[in-house]
Amino acid sequence: MKTKALFLFTCILMLTACKSSKQTTSSNNNTTSISLTDTPWKLVELQGQKITDMTPQPYLYLDSKTNRAGGNSGCNGFGGSYTLQNEYGIKLSGLISTMKACPDMSTEKAFLKVLESVDNYTIVNGVLSLNKAKMATMAKFEVDQSVMD
């Protein structure tokens, strides 16, 4: 009887461990507990150029309940939808933006164009990279700790 109880307990423990590992996001054989969705992602690099000292800080948020994408592109807010495809595929579509006039719109325009062109992502060491095909990374993001705290 004790052996059956121990066996049952071990099975339950193993199933619980397997279930919790599925709630993580893995990328290139690196596993991280940071999720692509429901996480505020702060833009830190766009087409190889570092993004610093922008107010407001451009960011991206993917809502898993509604499959809606939204954020700020540096001056204007934006929104649209997203779909996840295959293991690491992503498609953002129908992006619309508010239309405030800002002193420098170049980063904003480039950011929105990149979002509409990417088709896959990776998350490695807490950095989200949005990519197009097998080309270089188009945009890099870090978790926005100011929102998380």
Buried (B, 14 or more C-beta within 10 A) or exposed (E): EEEEEEEEEEEEEEEEEEEEEEEEBBBEEEEBEBBBBEBBBBBBBBEEEEBEEBEEBBBBBBBEEEEBBBBBBBBBEBBBBBEBEEEBEBBBEEBEBEEEEEEEBEBBEBBBEBBEBBBBBBBEEEBBBBBBEEEEBBBBBBBBEEEEE
